[in-house]
Amino acid sequence: MQKKFLLPIIPLLLSSLPAAAEDRAWVPYKKFIETLYLDKFYNVPLAQRDKVKLLVKIQPENKNYKASDLVLTIVHSGAKVPIPINADGIIDLVPNPDWIKEGAMIYTNLPKGEKSSVTSAFEAKVPDNLQIDYAYLMASVDQWNKLIKEYAGMLRFLAPTFTGVEFHFAKPAQQSVQLMTKNGPKTFTADAKGDIELKLDETLMKENPLLVLSERPAGIGMDTD
């Protein structure tokens, strides 16, 4: 599983809210968007976030439920829109200003009293093909560090500083990432969890070797020391 990092200053009250029974309101859509800073992220000029993604990770606290069991639905103006959630509990949600204005609600299918933890997932954009320039990928580390400092304000000393990326493959099978340096290829192999860590290296940033992936990862998260 990828490492997911949560900004310490974000008041993720959603993790302590009781999930409602099926077809009952769980949390206002506006609160969900604003608590996870999705509105602020998408208000940042695209040039400052073109290599990164702010995702949401949700996980039922009761181990009898998996993320794949969870169904969240946005109810607005009499219509219902399901929120896609992958097997790892990752949600890619772009705020809808109209739904915020009209007071849309998010519904859950979990029984009353069950809780779900909700955290922010800071990721790099996954390449469409299996090759990517090292410097382009690692630019996501710098972008996130700058964005987090802007979010954190006076409390930025509490925020994490990212030092690299972590590839995550949903079905671990010793996938690999090859770094094609001028001194020859260097191969990194996924661990038992399907993860490969790759640190930012200033020398490699200047050289900018090609990265060759054995398969497309499920995600590329940020990594710290």
C-alpha positions, 0 to 999 in steps of 0.5 A: 500500500502506498504511503499516504500523508495527512497535513497535520493542520487539516481538521479531518473531522470526517474520520470521527463522524458516525457513518449513517445507515443505507440511504441516509445522509453522512456528511455535507458535500461542502464540508467534505470538499473543504475539510480535505482542501480539495477546493483550495487545491483546484483553485491553484493555477494549473501550472503549479499543480500540473504534475500532482494529484490530491486524492482522498483515501477512505477506509472503514474502521471496522475490519469486517468491511473493506473499502470495496464494500463502501458505497458513497453517493452524492445527492443533489437536486433530486439526482444521485451520483455515485462516488467511484472508490477503487479497491484501495479506498482511493477517491479522485474527486473534483469539486462541483461548485453548483453542488456546494452552493445547493447544499448537496449531501453525501450518503453512505451504505454502512450501518449506523454507528460504523466509522470511516477514516478519511485522509488526504493522499498526495500523489504524482500523476501516473504516466500514460505510457511505461516511460517517463523522464526522471526530472519530470516525475521528480518535479512532482516532489517539488510541486507538492512541497511548495503547495503544502507550505502554502496550505500550512501557512504559519504551521508549515514546520509541522507539515511533511517534507517529501523526498521522493516518490513511491510506486504502488502496484495493486497486485504485487508480482515483482514489478520493476522500474528501470533507471536508464542512467549513463552508467548503465541501467539500475533496476528497482523491484517491487516489495511484497506490498507492491511498492517501489521507493525512489528518492530524489537525487540532484545529480540524476535531476541534471542527468535526467535519465529515462525511467522504464516501468514494467507495467503501469502502477495503480498510483505514485505516492509521495515518500519521506525519509 
